[in-house]
Amino acid sequence: MDNITYSVRFWKTKTYKGAKVTTHTVRWVVGGREWKEPFRNLAQAESFRARLMTAAREGEAFNLRTGRPISWKREESALSWYAFTLAYVDSKWPYASPNHRRGIAEALTDGTEALLIGEAGAPSRDLRRAALRWAYSTRIRDNVLPPADLIHVIRWLEQQTVQVAAFTEPGKGATLARAVLDRVSRTKEGELAAPNTANRKRMVLNNAMEHAREMGLLPANPLKAVKWTKPRTLTTVDPRTVINIEQARRLLTAVRRHGERGARMQAFFGCMYYAALRPEKAVDLRREHLVSLPDDGWGELRLTNAEPRAGSRWTNNGQPRERRALKHRADGETRPVPIHPELVTLLRAHLKEFGTGPEGRVFIGPRGGLMTDRAYLKVFHEAREHAFTPEEATSALTDVPYSLRHAAVSTWLNAGVPAPQVAEWAGHSVDVLLRVYAKCVHGQQSDAMRRIWDATRP
């Protein structure tokens, strides 16, 4: 058989002492590949290691896909869905961004709800979901004991999810797979979920099933055996949300008039509109990124990092935000962006009035803290009400700050800037750029129709 080997070596059990929890990790090598299994109790770790060593001494073959003796196959196939998801989360944690970790946890939480054995004696749904959120944070689970009100819930979950092998049972497997797909396609309240959300969760569950197949727990991905129509996703920017330059100037002026907080945020929102920065990049903007701010004309930005908000549960540092490389780029890569003359003026005025904060941050709160989502969203929505006409305010026009970025990219494209150049400035591939952002700025339809009429009239 190609998937077995007799080449097995054992390493010393590694002990890690966290703030509140000590973890003992058994380590061994099968066919050149290292395997690890963590335990909270040293006796359990040594017992597991002894079983492995006994199998090796007795000349038993080891499975290259699972790292276990082949005689353990039946035992492995009896793994519960809950235990499997913990192993899956742990395997993804070191390589996933904080927001992706959160997305994995959300998908697995919904999927697990569809795979409970029964409701008899079950804790409340809110408690079950809270326990799963705790369990799916590897950093917290490895270092902090579960809250007292969740201990019994976790014990219940350990016993009340189906076995992974149930997906292989004729008839039952397809029913379970369909139940999982149906659950991730709906909200917690049972309504149809947004297509993008449903498909994102479906991708996570599909990847988890592939992981189970690679581990030898399943012969094939059960989700692929179910005929399922994926919801249509919105892949293009709705032109009704995109503002023109006159509307943008009105909005930025209204932000400025919103007291001291607004004054601190005028250039912040200006970076989104004129330089197409995502909110997490504007939050992370440092003085060193402002390569050029001339007295007159265009300036230049050189972006190096972003600081997306994922929540303290999903970051490595335990803070709501964690500084990372630019989206879709390797560590150390940078991205140039031109600074529109009007944004140069805003930034120069901002630095003169407020200076910079810790670590050279350009945008900080009145007390020197980070620019928080809650703070800038409040100012944005209140300024929007003052800046727009009643018809504009009740429409979808720039209903979220991210729409300012859409307007910037659309403006560049409509101005005739070549797509490869716009893609570099915006941090996209050309394919994504043309598929998602190639929309006209709000208000240009009449101009387009006039040009068509001029070209076709007698």
C-alpha beads as a LAMMPS data file, in Angstrom:
LAMMPS data file: protein, C-alpha beads

458 atoms
457 bonds

1 atom types
1 bond types

-500.0 500.0 xlo xhi
-500.0 500.0 ylo yhi
-500.0 500.0 zlo zhi

Masses

1 110.0

Atoms # bond

1 1 1 0.000 0.000 0.000
2 1 1 1.285 3.469 -0.905
3 1 1 -0.152 5.228 2.120
4 1 1 1.637 3.256 4.860
5 1 1 5.165 3.240 6.243
6 1 1 7.230 1.560 8.938
7 1 1 9.510 4.583 9.331
8 1 1 8.499 6.086 12.680
9 1 1 10.510 8.202 15.134
10 1 1 9.494 9.746 18.445
11 1 1 10.496 13.033 20.014
12 1 1 10.320 14.171 23.591
13 1 1 6.911 15.414 24.747
14 1 1 6.903 19.225 24.688
15 1 1 5.348 21.084 27.613
16 1 1 4.058 24.641 27.208
17 1 1 3.022 26.570 30.320
18 1 1 0.517 29.292 29.452
19 1 1 -0.901 31.923 31.743
20 1 1 -3.599 29.576 33.065
21 1 1 -3.291 26.333 31.110
22 1 1 -0.408 23.937 30.571
23 1 1 -0.331 21.951 27.332
24 1 1 1.639 18.731 26.785
25 1 1 2.229 17.985 23.102
26 1 1 3.201 14.512 21.900
27 1 1 5.456 14.718 18.835
28 1 1 6.417 11.993 16.418
29 1 1 7.537 11.614 12.793
30 1 1 5.909 9.256 10.289
31 1 1 7.613 8.845 6.926
32 1 1 9.438 12.156 7.359
33 1 1 6.347 14.155 8.347
34 1 1 5.983 15.554 11.845
35 1 1 2.746 14.972 13.762
36 1 1 1.539 16.598 16.987
37 1 1 -1.197 15.838 19.486
38 1 1 -1.812 18.241 22.420
39 1 1 -3.123 17.192 25.844
40 1 1 -3.958 19.171 28.972
41 1 1 -2.943 16.302 31.234
42 1 1 0.611 14.876 31.254
43 1 1 -0.604 11.366 32.075
44 1 1 -2.904 11.391 29.048
45 1 1 -0.057 12.592 26.842
46 1 1 2.312 9.879 28.074
47 1 1 -0.369 7.214 27.672
48 1 1 -0.999 8.276 24.081
49 1 1 2.748 8.299 23.360
50 1 1 3.171 4.860 24.909
51 1 1 0.431 3.428 22.665
52 1 1 2.157 4.827 19.604
53 1 1 5.527 3.447 20.659
54 1 1 4.045 0.013 21.418
55 1 1 2.559 -0.178 17.933
56 1 1 5.913 0.805 16.398
57 1 1 7.858 -1.760 18.472
58 1 1 5.443 -4.489 17.409
59 1 1 6.181 -3.726 13.768
60 1 1 2.797 -2.253 12.928
61 1 1 2.527 -0.059 9.845
62 1 1 1.564 3.612 10.260
63 1 1 -0.845 5.489 8.013
64 1 1 0.880 8.371 6.178
65 1 1 -2.402 10.299 5.974
66 1 1 -3.271 10.173 9.664
67 1 1 0.093 9.562 11.345
68 1 1 -1.513 6.758 13.409
69 1 1 -1.089 2.970 13.369
70 1 1 -3.353 1.410 10.735
71 1 1 -5.132 -0.577 13.468
72 1 1 -6.464 2.733 14.820
73 1 1 -8.508 3.369 11.698
74 1 1 -11.766 2.292 13.311
75 1 1 -11.047 4.434 16.349
76 1 1 -10.232 7.461 14.216
77 1 1 -13.407 7.072 12.189
78 1 1 -15.395 7.326 15.425
79 1 1 -14.215 10.884 15.930
80 1 1 -17.072 13.239 16.787
81 1 1 -17.822 16.243 14.608
82 1 1 -17.075 18.598 17.515
83 1 1 -13.644 17.033 18.157
84 1 1 -12.865 17.105 14.455
85 1 1 -13.717 20.802 14.144
86 1 1 -11.340 21.638 17.002
87 1 1 -8.536 19.827 15.174
88 1 1 -9.461 21.589 11.937
89 1 1 -9.435 25.028 13.584
90 1 1 -6.040 24.313 15.145
91 1 1 -4.591 23.312 11.778
92 1 1 -5.780 26.556 10.164
93 1 1 -5.028 28.983 13.002
94 1 1 -1.297 29.669 12.375
95 1 1 -1.831 30.485 8.697
96 1 1 -5.162 32.346 8.710
97 1 1 -5.734 36.065 9.196
98 1 1 -7.807 37.123 12.220
99 1 1 -10.837 37.881 10.045
100 1 1 -10.537 34.518 8.299
101 1 1 -10.326 32.790 11.697
102 1 1 -13.541 34.529 12.687
103 1 1 -15.145 33.459 9.407
104 1 1 -14.121 29.840 10.011
105 1 1 -15.628 29.950 13.490
106 1 1 -18.908 31.418 12.230
107 1 1 -19.264 28.753 9.541
108 1 1 -18.392 25.874 11.880
109 1 1 -20.773 27.191 14.546
110 1 1 -23.663 27.181 12.070
111 1 1 -22.666 23.800 10.664
112 1 1 -22.417 22.254 14.120
113 1 1 -25.960 23.354 14.916
114 1 1 -27.146 21.065 12.118
115 1 1 -25.174 18.091 13.455
116 1 1 -26.410 17.823 17.031
117 1 1 -27.672 14.398 18.090
118 1 1 -30.608 15.649 20.126
119 1 1 -32.094 18.497 22.095
120 1 1 -32.854 16.549 25.275
121 1 1 -31.199 18.302 28.208
122 1 1 -29.524 20.706 25.829
123 1 1 -28.236 24.084 27.029
124 1 1 -29.827 27.149 25.463
125 1 1 -28.909 28.007 21.920
126 1 1 -27.147 31.194 22.976
127 1 1 -25.001 29.252 25.438
128 1 1 -24.157 26.633 22.813
129 1 1 -23.059 29.299 20.344
130 1 1 -21.051 31.117 23.027
131 1 1 -19.287 27.862 23.926
132 1 1 -18.434 27.211 20.279
133 1 1 -17.040 30.735 19.871
134 1 1 -14.799 30.071 22.872
135 1 1 -13.739 26.649 21.587
136 1 1 -12.962 27.837 18.058
137 1 1 -10.392 30.387 19.246
138 1 1 -7.222 28.308 19.459
139 1 1 -5.332 31.029 21.302
140 1 1 -7.949 31.316 24.039
141 1 1 -8.647 27.574 24.294
142 1 1 -4.934 26.806 24.705
143 1 1 -4.331 29.411 27.409
144 1 1 -7.553 30.192 29.252
145 1 1 -9.969 27.894 31.046
146 1 1 -13.556 28.135 29.795
147 1 1 -15.889 30.483 31.697
148 1 1 -17.719 28.731 34.509
149 1 1 -21.111 29.045 32.789
150 1 1 -19.783 27.318 29.660
151 1 1 -17.984 24.303 31.156
152 1 1 -21.078 22.106 31.217
153 1 1 -22.020 23.295 27.713
154 1 1 -18.665 22.215 26.316
155 1 1 -18.987 18.817 28.006
156 1 1 -22.430 18.474 26.427
157 1 1 -21.081 19.361 22.978
158 1 1 -18.326 16.785 23.323
159 1 1 -20.990 14.083 23.550
160 1 1 -23.842 15.447 21.429
161 1 1 -22.509 15.882 17.889
162 1 1 -22.643 13.151 15.254
163 1 1 -19.587 11.107 14.414
164 1 1 -17.713 12.197 11.310
165 1 1 -18.143 8.674 9.950
166 1 1 -21.923 9.231 9.854
167 1 1 -21.393 11.109 6.577
168 1 1 -20.448 7.776 4.973
169 1 1 -23.636 5.953 5.954
170 1 1 -26.004 5.322 2.991
171 1 1 -28.911 7.732 3.060
172 1 1 -27.912 9.373 6.332
173 1 1 -24.749 10.960 4.961
174 1 1 -26.588 12.869 2.227
175 1 1 -29.228 14.007 4.710
176 1 1 -26.579 15.377 7.058
177 1 1 -24.716 17.113 4.233
178 1 1 -27.911 18.755 3.002
179 1 1 -28.782 19.846 6.552
180 1 1 -25.380 21.519 6.887
181 1 1 -25.746 23.336 3.559
182 1 1 -29.249 24.480 4.450
183 1 1 -28.135 25.799 7.842
184 1 1 -25.254 27.888 6.487
185 1 1 -27.613 29.321 3.874
186 1 1 -29.801 30.851 6.577
187 1 1 -29.389 33.391 9.335
188 1 1 -29.633 32.576 13.004
189 1 1 -33.296 33.629 12.826
190 1 1 -34.025 31.251 9.922
191 1 1 -34.203 33.858 7.159
192 1 1 -32.271 33.389 3.918
193 1 1 -28.736 34.657 4.410
194 1 1 -27.060 37.084 2.045
195 1 1 -25.687 35.123 -0.930
196 1 1 -22.097 36.232 -0.293
197 1 1 -22.336 35.142 3.350
198 1 1 -23.856 31.767 2.478
199 1 1 -21.221 31.018 -0.146
200 1 1 -18.390 32.093 2.133
201 1 1 -19.573 29.715 4.851
202 1 1 -20.107 26.961 2.325
203 1 1 -16.477 27.341 1.209
204 1 1 -15.290 26.942 4.814
205 1 1 -17.371 23.786 5.347
206 1 1 -16.202 22.403 2.011
207 1 1 -12.583 22.957 3.033
208 1 1 -13.229 21.269 6.382
209 1 1 -14.631 18.197 4.614
210 1 1 -11.582 18.097 2.356
211 1 1 -9.445 18.195 5.488
212 1 1 -11.378 15.221 6.885
213 1 1 -10.760 13.362 3.643
214 1 1 -7.029 14.101 3.783
215 1 1 -6.913 12.807 7.368
216 1 1 -8.519 9.550 6.257
217 1 1 -11.698 10.212 8.236
218 1 1 -13.860 10.293 5.093
219 1 1 -13.392 8.555 1.747
220 1 1 -14.760 11.577 -0.143
221 1 1 -16.161 15.051 0.423
222 1 1 -19.869 14.503 1.274
223 1 1 -20.865 18.052 0.329
224 1 1 -19.851 17.459 -3.274
225 1 1 -22.218 14.489 -3.506
226 1 1 -25.232 16.707 -2.810
227 1 1 -26.836 18.636 -5.651
228 1 1 -27.017 22.161 -4.358
229 1 1 -27.667 25.412 -6.193
230 1 1 -25.344 28.067 -4.902
231 1 1 -26.991 31.447 -4.270
232 1 1 -26.140 34.094 -6.815
233 1 1 -23.617 36.515 -5.378
234 1 1 -23.304 40.224 -6.006
235 1 1 -19.881 40.641 -7.629
236 1 1 -20.166 44.182 -8.945
237 1 1 -20.465 47.513 -7.230
238 1 1 -23.969 48.941 -7.291
239 1 1 -23.603 52.271 -9.157
240 1 1 -26.394 53.727 -7.014
241 1 1 -24.001 53.731 -4.039
242 1 1 -21.192 55.649 -5.749
243 1 1 -20.954 59.422 -5.308
244 1 1 -19.538 62.049 -7.651
245 1 1 -16.976 64.707 -6.765
246 1 1 -19.534 67.378 -5.881
247 1 1 -21.342 65.052 -3.457
248 1 1 -18.016 63.925 -1.978
249 1 1 -16.989 67.518 -1.256
250 1 1 -20.325 68.155 0.431
251 1 1 -19.861 65.054 2.604
252 1 1 -16.287 65.927 3.632
253 1 1 -17.360 69.475 4.520
254 1 1 -20.187 68.098 6.685
255 1 1 -17.718 65.785 8.430
256 1 1 -15.463 68.741 9.204
257 1 1 -18.346 70.609 10.831
258 1 1 -19.073 67.691 13.168
259 1 1 -17.123 69.088 16.137
260 1 1 -13.563 68.104 17.046
261 1 1 -14.111 64.459 16.150
262 1 1 -15.309 65.420 12.711
263 1 1 -12.352 67.746 12.216
264 1 1 -10.045 64.801 12.948
265 1 1 -11.896 62.619 10.435
266 1 1 -12.185 64.880 7.393
267 1 1 -8.830 63.766 5.967
268 1 1 -9.544 60.202 7.190
269 1 1 -12.603 59.929 4.930
270 1 1 -10.737 61.938 2.301
271 1 1 -8.152 59.133 2.086
272 1 1 -10.942 56.690 1.267
273 1 1 -12.436 58.908 -1.453
274 1 1 -9.340 60.397 -3.096
275 1 1 -6.842 57.530 -2.534
276 1 1 -9.221 54.513 -2.431
277 1 1 -7.941 53.374 0.960
278 1 1 -9.838 50.670 2.775
279 1 1 -10.838 51.709 6.322
280 1 1 -8.235 49.389 7.892
281 1 1 -5.481 51.054 5.844
282 1 1 -6.635 54.543 6.772
283 1 1 -6.617 53.523 10.456
284 1 1 -3.024 52.290 10.106
285 1 1 -1.748 55.288 8.103
286 1 1 1.563 56.536 9.514
287 1 1 3.581 59.681 8.794
288 1 1 6.236 57.546 7.116
289 1 1 3.663 56.459 4.503
290 1 1 3.246 60.058 3.295
291 1 1 6.189 60.117 0.920
292 1 1 5.320 63.483 -0.572
293 1 1 2.961 66.313 0.450
294 1 1 3.979 69.249 -1.768
295 1 1 2.684 72.790 -1.416
296 1 1 1.045 72.429 -4.807
297 1 1 0.084 69.493 -7.025
298 1 1 0.048 65.728 -6.481
299 1 1 1.609 63.872 -3.581
300 1 1 2.424 60.215 -3.036
301 1 1 1.531 57.479 -0.542
302 1 1 3.578 54.324 -0.014
303 1 1 1.429 51.790 1.884
304 1 1 3.112 48.998 3.838
305 1 1 0.520 47.511 6.201
306 1 1 -3.143 47.321 7.155
307 1 1 -4.811 46.998 10.544
308 1 1 -8.193 45.274 10.044
309 1 1 -10.549 44.861 12.974
310 1 1 -11.388 41.218 13.698
311 1 1 -12.033 41.224 17.458
312 1 1 -9.702 40.305 20.306
313 1 1 -10.813 36.660 20.256
314 1 1 -9.231 36.054 16.831
315 1 1 -5.969 37.996 16.928
316 1 1 -2.602 36.759 18.160
317 1 1 -2.054 39.814 20.330
318 1 1 -5.464 39.738 22.013
319 1 1 -6.314 43.228 20.710
320 1 1 -9.303 44.107 18.464
321 1 1 -6.922 45.022 15.638
322 1 1 -3.722 43.375 14.479
323 1 1 -1.243 44.875 12.042
324 1 1 -0.706 42.704 8.985
325 1 1 0.721 42.775 5.491
326 1 1 -1.315 44.442 2.756
327 1 1 -4.265 42.397 1.530
328 1 1 -3.268 39.704 -0.997
329 1 1 0.400 40.677 -0.645
330 1 1 3.425 39.107 1.020
331 1 1 5.123 40.583 4.088
332 1 1 7.299 43.490 3.094
333 1 1 5.477 44.339 -0.136
334 1 1 4.399 47.944 -0.555
335 1 1 1.848 49.719 -2.732
336 1 1 2.154 53.240 -4.196
337 1 1 -0.913 55.477 -4.405
338 1 1 -1.069 59.018 -5.811
339 1 1 -2.401 61.705 -3.461
340 1 1 -4.932 63.976 -5.181
341 1 1 -4.092 67.689 -4.718
342 1 1 -7.281 68.198 -2.675
343 1 1 -6.256 65.336 -0.385
344 1 1 -2.761 66.828 -0.089
345 1 1 -4.383 69.999 1.221
346 1 1 -6.531 68.027 3.691
347 1 1 -3.565 66.025 4.990
348 1 1 -1.293 69.050 5.370
349 1 1 -4.004 70.879 7.315
350 1 1 -4.676 67.781 9.437
351 1 1 -1.012 67.313 10.389
352 1 1 -0.629 71.004 11.174
353 1 1 -3.693 71.020 13.451
354 1 1 -3.401 67.624 15.149
355 1 1 0.131 66.361 14.546
356 1 1 0.729 62.621 14.774
357 1 1 -0.038 60.092 17.477
358 1 1 1.836 57.109 18.913
359 1 1 4.024 55.285 16.366
360 1 1 3.535 58.173 13.958
361 1 1 -0.167 57.486 13.408
362 1 1 -1.859 60.138 11.305
363 1 1 -5.391 59.506 12.575
364 1 1 -6.067 59.156 16.293
365 1 1 -8.903 59.935 18.654
366 1 1 -9.088 63.088 20.829
367 1 1 -7.483 61.169 23.716
368 1 1 -4.690 59.702 21.650
369 1 1 -6.288 56.289 21.097
370 1 1 -6.963 54.387 17.896
371 1 1 -9.607 55.569 15.448
372 1 1 -12.416 53.127 16.291
373 1 1 -15.158 51.822 14.013
374 1 1 -17.851 53.053 16.393
375 1 1 -16.458 56.585 16.409
376 1 1 -16.024 57.078 12.676
377 1 1 -19.274 55.329 11.735
378 1 1 -21.252 57.643 14.017
379 1 1 -19.688 60.742 12.486
380 1 1 -20.072 59.377 8.948
381 1 1 -23.798 58.656 9.177
382 1 1 -24.633 61.929 10.925
383 1 1 -22.588 63.939 8.409
384 1 1 -24.260 62.075 5.561
385 1 1 -27.678 63.240 6.770
386 1 1 -26.518 66.874 6.749
387 1 1 -24.601 66.716 3.465
388 1 1 -27.165 65.078 1.201
389 1 1 -30.549 66.157 -0.058
390 1 1 -33.543 64.262 1.371
391 1 1 -33.702 62.142 -1.792
392 1 1 -29.995 61.331 -1.627
393 1 1 -30.095 60.618 2.110
394 1 1 -32.875 58.046 1.760
395 1 1 -31.177 56.310 -1.177
396 1 1 -28.337 53.769 -1.207
397 1 1 -25.876 56.545 -2.092
398 1 1 -22.689 56.025 -0.068
399 1 1 -24.561 54.222 2.676
400 1 1 -21.285 52.914 4.186
401 1 1 -17.760 54.418 4.279
402 1 1 -16.419 51.647 2.036
403 1 1 -18.471 53.140 -0.820
404 1 1 -16.002 56.028 -0.850
405 1 1 -13.334 53.589 -2.036
406 1 1 -15.670 52.331 -4.755
407 1 1 -16.147 55.917 -5.915
408 1 1 -12.395 56.521 -6.067
409 1 1 -11.682 53.448 -8.186
410 1 1 -14.651 54.117 -10.463
411 1 1 -13.496 57.723 -10.929
412 1 1 -10.011 56.598 -11.937
413 1 1 -11.426 54.157 -14.481
414 1 1 -13.902 56.650 -15.901
415 1 1 -11.135 59.225 -16.208
416 1 1 -9.408 56.878 -18.650
417 1 1 -6.583 55.664 -16.400
418 1 1 -5.412 52.262 -17.783
419 1 1 -6.800 49.303 -15.824
420 1 1 -3.350 47.876 -14.873
421 1 1 -2.411 51.217 -13.291
422 1 1 -5.708 51.479 -11.402
423 1 1 -5.304 47.867 -10.227
424 1 1 -1.859 48.667 -8.788
425 1 1 -3.109 51.749 -6.963
426 1 1 -6.207 49.970 -5.629
427 1 1 -4.405 46.754 -4.639
428 1 1 -6.361 44.432 -6.949
429 1 1 -5.719 42.133 -9.849
430 1 1 -6.890 43.529 -13.193
431 1 1 -9.487 40.754 -13.436
432 1 1 -11.053 41.611 -10.066
433 1 1 -10.885 45.305 -10.843
434 1 1 -12.804 45.046 -14.114
435 1 1 -15.296 42.563 -12.700
436 1 1 -16.072 44.413 -9.473
437 1 1 -15.273 48.108 -9.781
438 1 1 -15.826 49.034 -13.409
439 1 1 -18.968 51.076 -12.795
440 1 1 -19.831 54.651 -13.669
441 1 1 -19.788 57.344 -11.040
442 1 1 -23.255 58.338 -9.849
443 1 1 -24.635 61.121 -12.044
444 1 1 -22.715 60.396 -15.254
445 1 1 -25.536 58.517 -16.966
446 1 1 -26.960 61.710 -18.479
447 1 1 -23.543 62.696 -19.821
448 1 1 -23.117 59.251 -21.387
449 1 1 -26.537 59.447 -23.043
450 1 1 -25.737 62.940 -24.375
451 1 1 -22.569 61.657 -26.022
452 1 1 -24.484 58.739 -27.564
453 1 1 -27.092 61.196 -28.896
454 1 1 -24.364 63.425 -30.353
455 1 1 -22.888 60.416 -32.112
456 1 1 -26.173 59.158 -33.572
457 1 1 -28.449 62.149 -34.243
458 1 1 -29.114 63.192 -37.895

Bonds

1 1 1 2
2 1 2 3
3 1 3 4
4 1 4 5
5 1 5 6
6 1 6 7
7 1 7 8
8 1 8 9
9 1 9 10
10 1 10 11
11 1 11 12
12 1 12 13
13 1 13 14
14 1 14 15
15 1 15 16
16 1 16 17
17 1 17 18
18 1 18 19
19 1 19 20
20 1 20 21
21 1 21 22
22 1 22 23
23 1 23 24
24 1 24 25
25 1 25 26
26 1 26 27
27 1 27 28
28 1 28 29
29 1 29 30
30 1 30 31
31 1 31 32
32 1 32 33
33 1 33 34
34 1 34 35
35 1 35 36
36 1 36 37
37 1 37 38
38 1 38 39
39 1 39 40
40 1 40 41
41 1 41 42
42 1 42 43
43 1 43 44
44 1 44 45
45 1 45 46
46 1 46 47
47 1 47 48
48 1 48 49
49 1 49 50
50 1 50 51
51 1 51 52
52 1 52 53
53 1 53 54
54 1 54 55
55 1 55 56
56 1 56 57
57 1 57 58
58 1 58 59
59 1 59 60
60 1 60 61
61 1 61 62
62 1 62 63
63 1 63 64
64 1 64 65
65 1 65 66
66 1 66 67
67 1 67 68
68 1 68 69
69 1 69 70
70 1 70 71
71 1 71 72
72 1 72 73
73 1 73 74
74 1 74 75
75 1 75 76
76 1 76 77
77 1 77 78
78 1 78 79
79 1 79 80
80 1 80 81
81 1 81 82
82 1 82 83
83 1 83 84
84 1 84 85
85 1 85 86
86 1 86 87
87 1 87 88
88 1 88 89
89 1 89 90
90 1 90 91
91 1 91 92
92 1 92 93
93 1 93 94
94 1 94 95
95 1 95 96
96 1 96 97
97 1 97 98
98 1 98 99
99 1 99 100
100 1 100 101
101 1 101 102
102 1 102 103
103 1 103 104
104 1 104 105
105 1 105 106
106 1 106 107
107 1 107 108
108 1 108 109
109 1 109 110
110 1 110 111
111 1 111 112
112 1 112 113
113 1 113 114
114 1 114 115
115 1 115 116
116 1 116 117
117 1 117 118
118 1 118 119
119 1 119 120
120 1 120 121
121 1 121 122
122 1 122 123
123 1 123 124
124 1 124 125
125 1 125 126
126 1 126 127
127 1 127 128
128 1 128 129
129 1 129 130
130 1 130 131
131 1 131 132
132 1 132 133
133 1 133 134
134 1 134 135
135 1 135 136
136 1 136 137
137 1 137 138
138 1 138 139
139 1 139 140
140 1 140 141
141 1 141 142
142 1 142 143
143 1 143 144
144 1 144 145
145 1 145 146
146 1 146 147
147 1 147 148
148 1 148 149
149 1 149 150
150 1 150 151
151 1 151 152
152 1 152 153
153 1 153 154
154 1 154 155
155 1 155 156
156 1 156 157
157 1 157 158
158 1 158 159
159 1 159 160
160 1 160 161
161 1 161 162
162 1 162 163
163 1 163 164
164 1 164 165
165 1 165 166
166 1 166 167
167 1 167 168
168 1 168 169
169 1 169 170
170 1 170 171
171 1 171 172
172 1 172 173
173 1 173 174
174 1 174 175
175 1 175 176
176 1 176 177
177 1 177 178
178 1 178 179
179 1 179 180
180 1 180 181
181 1 181 182
182 1 182 183
183 1 183 184
184 1 184 185
185 1 185 186
186 1 186 187
187 1 187 188
188 1 188 189
189 1 189 190
190 1 190 191
191 1 191 192
192 1 192 193
193 1 193 194
194 1 194 195
195 1 195 196
196 1 196 197
197 1 197 198
198 1 198 199
199 1 199 200
200 1 200 201
201 1 201 202
202 1 202 203
203 1 203 204
204 1 204 205
205 1 205 206
206 1 206 207
207 1 207 208
208 1 208 209
209 1 209 210
210 1 210 211
211 1 211 212
212 1 212 213
213 1 213 214
214 1 214 215
215 1 215 216
216 1 216 217
217 1 217 218
218 1 218 219
219 1 219 220
220 1 220 221
221 1 221 222
222 1 222 223
223 1 223 224
224 1 224 225
225 1 225 226
226 1 226 227
227 1 227 228
228 1 228 229
229 1 229 230
230 1 230 231
231 1 231 232
232 1 232 233
233 1 233 234
234 1 234 235
235 1 235 236
236 1 236 237
237 1 237 238
238 1 238 239
239 1 239 240
240 1 240 241
241 1 241 242
242 1 242 243
243 1 243 244
244 1 244 245
245 1 245 246
246 1 246 247
247 1 247 248
248 1 248 249
249 1 249 250
250 1 250 251
251 1 251 252
252 1 252 253
253 1 253 254
254 1 254 255
255 1 255 256
256 1 256 257
257 1 257 258
258 1 258 259
259 1 259 260
260 1 260 261
261 1 261 262
262 1 262 263
263 1 263 264
264 1 264 265
265 1 265 266
266 1 266 267
267 1 267 268
268 1 268 269
269 1 269 270
270 1 270 271
271 1 271 272
272 1 272 273
273 1 273 274
274 1 274 275
275 1 275 276
276 1 276 277
277 1 277 278
278 1 278 279
279 1 279 280
280 1 280 281
281 1 281 282
282 1 282 283
283 1 283 284
284 1 284 285
285 1 285 286
286 1 286 287
287 1 287 288
288 1 288 289
289 1 289 290
290 1 290 291
291 1 291 292
292 1 292 293
293 1 293 294
294 1 294 295
295 1 295 296
296 1 296 297
297 1 297 298
298 1 298 299
299 1 299 300
300 1 300 301
301 1 301 302
302 1 302 303
303 1 303 304
304 1 304 305
305 1 305 306
306 1 306 307
307 1 307 308
308 1 308 309
309 1 309 310
310 1 310 311
311 1 311 312
312 1 312 313
313 1 313 314
314 1 314 315
315 1 315 316
316 1 316 317
317 1 317 318
318 1 318 319
319 1 319 320
320 1 320 321
321 1 321 322
322 1 322 323
323 1 323 324
324 1 324 325
325 1 325 326
326 1 326 327
327 1 327 328
328 1 328 329
329 1 329 330
330 1 330 331
331 1 331 332
332 1 332 333
333 1 333 334
334 1 334 335
335 1 335 336
336 1 336 337
337 1 337 338
338 1 338 339
339 1 339 340
340 1 340 341
341 1 341 342
342 1 342 343
343 1 343 344
344 1 344 345
345 1 345 346
346 1 346 347
347 1 347 348
348 1 348 349
349 1 349 350
350 1 350 351
351 1 351 352
352 1 352 353
353 1 353 354
354 1 354 355
355 1 355 356
356 1 356 357
357 1 357 358
358 1 358 359
359 1 359 360
360 1 360 361
361 1 361 362
362 1 362 363
363 1 363 364
364 1 364 365
365 1 365 366
366 1 366 367
367 1 367 368
368 1 368 369
369 1 369 370
370 1 370 371
371 1 371 372
372 1 372 373
373 1 373 374
374 1 374 375
375 1 375 376
376 1 376 377
377 1 377 378
378 1 378 379
379 1 379 380
380 1 380 381
381 1 381 382
382 1 382 383
383 1 383 384
384 1 384 385
385 1 385 386
386 1 386 387
387 1 387 388
388 1 388 389
389 1 389 390
390 1 390 391
391 1 391 392
392 1 392 393
393 1 393 394
394 1 394 395
395 1 395 396
396 1 396 397
397 1 397 398
398 1 398 399
399 1 399 400
400 1 400 401
401 1 401 402
402 1 402 403
403 1 403 404
404 1 404 405
405 1 405 406
406 1 406 407
407 1 407 408
408 1 408 409
409 1 409 410
410 1 410 411
411 1 411 412
412 1 412 413
413 1 413 414
414 1 414 415
415 1 415 416
416 1 416 417
417 1 417 418
418 1 418 419
419 1 419 420
420 1 420 421
421 1 421 422
422 1 422 423
423 1 423 424
424 1 424 425
425 1 425 426
426 1 426 427
427 1 427 428
428 1 428 429
429 1 429 430
430 1 430 431
431 1 431 432
432 1 432 433
433 1 433 434
434 1 434 435
435 1 435 436
436 1 436 437
437 1 437 438
438 1 438 439
439 1 439 440
440 1 440 441
441 1 441 442
442 1 442 443
443 1 443 444
444 1 444 445
445 1 445 446
446 1 446 447
447 1 447 448
448 1 448 449
449 1 449 450
450 1 450 451
451 1 451 452
452 1 452 453
453 1 453 454
454 1 454 455
455 1 455 456
456 1 456 457
457 1 457 458
